[in-house]
Amino acid sequence: MRKFTLAVFLFVALFSVISVAKPYTLVPWPYGVIALVQTPSINQQQFIDDATQAVKDVFSFWDLPAPVPDPDWATPTQTSSQAWWNMAMQNPELLFAEGENPFLSPMQLAFGTAFPGDDPGHLMVVPYPVWSGWKIMPLTLGVFPSSESMNNLVEDYTFSALFGSVAGYTTMRSEETWTEDEREILHLFWHASSIVMSTEADKQSLSHELSHWAAWLWCQEHAVQLFSLPRTIIEGFADYTAGSLTHDNRWRTVAASWAQGGNLTDIPRPLIYDVGTSIISLLVQEKGRKGLLEMLADPTVDWNEIISSLTPAWRESLADVKISEGDTAMYKAVLQDLALCWRLLAPVLPQEADNILNRLYDGRGTTEDIDHFWDLVSQVPPEPPEEIWQAMIARIPSFLITQSRDTDPDIRMVRARLEIKLDKYGEERDWKSFYPTFIEALRKVIAHYGTQETIDDAN
């Protein structure tokens, strides 16, 4: 009875969410649903084909079986909300998944996951794909029309695509601040089996997030929590996979630059992806892909010890990398996390600064370009309209999110002090004070690993 009561409660919560008009379109695809948020303009069939092929490529790369779509994936059951409710009342046993399943809780539907239908009075029941003999949650792939709309939804501009529930990214927002549309969209991504991205993302970004899904399924089956692993390993696995599939090995330059003087026990936050990729590459060389997967599935592996012990072999694996002037500039740009600085400054970024970043990340820039970038963005732009004010204020929480991932304990107080100022100047609409403080926060919180020598501590 208790299970049924809880299931009814969950249904009521779902019903209350879907009783409003939807700010998205749901399109079935072999592994779940694609949510076109705010209906971005894309070729739906081409996107489905490309995403489906990307899933097959990622799982094949690791010699893992790809999830098997349900035969009726293209025509999920359409039912009225009232009919669903009547079924639940008359057949409560259908609300519960049977047996021990590492991917489905007992409180989930035995025959599929309910999504909002074509109108507020209908539901679409999406059947479960099957992976490694298990029914798994459908993958919800959310596609936004722009990175700005995606990041603004969760008030987090630190990512360009994301795997996993967005719940952790919304803790700073009280429920009272959500609009009905935001509640409706966020409800789609409540489960870890979710990916959010924008139409601006490329194939490599999609492959990266799908690699997280593959790793999550593999670890979940073996009772290992993927997100309990070191972030270096999690992101390195995904970037190694995506880079191998797209033949992008720029990570070698960044990792080799860090290997010249750095170590694996204290990797700067901006280098986690590239150095993590170099660690995964080395482990694959030593143990093979199957051996690496076995390590991920082994809860007894002490990853901190493994990573520390790899240092000599890691340096040797990168010793033959030739580093040009452009490579050095790219490494410094990555170390300063200028890509994140770009996202945080996007509403007011001069075109020339945009061009500089493109050169730097393409390996065509110089260290003088980095100095020129900071000179450009440090010039206070004209007083912006309210829309730009709102966009800049929305970026303030990203400083806290970034600092929370940083191993440097001194950054916490620096961030807190600057955030108080930004909140104050934002409320007062004091642009001449807000903007220089924002740039100071970029240099001291986001880019501090590469700009420490240029920061005037007296400020």
Helices and strands as residue ranges (DSSP letters): H 2-18, E 24-29, E 32-37, H 44-61, E 77-80, H 81-90, G 92-95, E 113-116, E 122-126, E 130-131, E 134-135, E 139-144, H 147-154, E 162-163, G 167-169, G 175-177, H 180-188, E 194-198, H 203-221, G 226-228, H 231-246, H 251-259, G 269-271, H 272-296, H 303-309, H 311-317, H 325-335, H 338-345, G 346-348, H 351-361, H 367-377, H 386-393, H 397-404, H 410-428, H 431-441, I 442-446, H 448-451, G 452-454
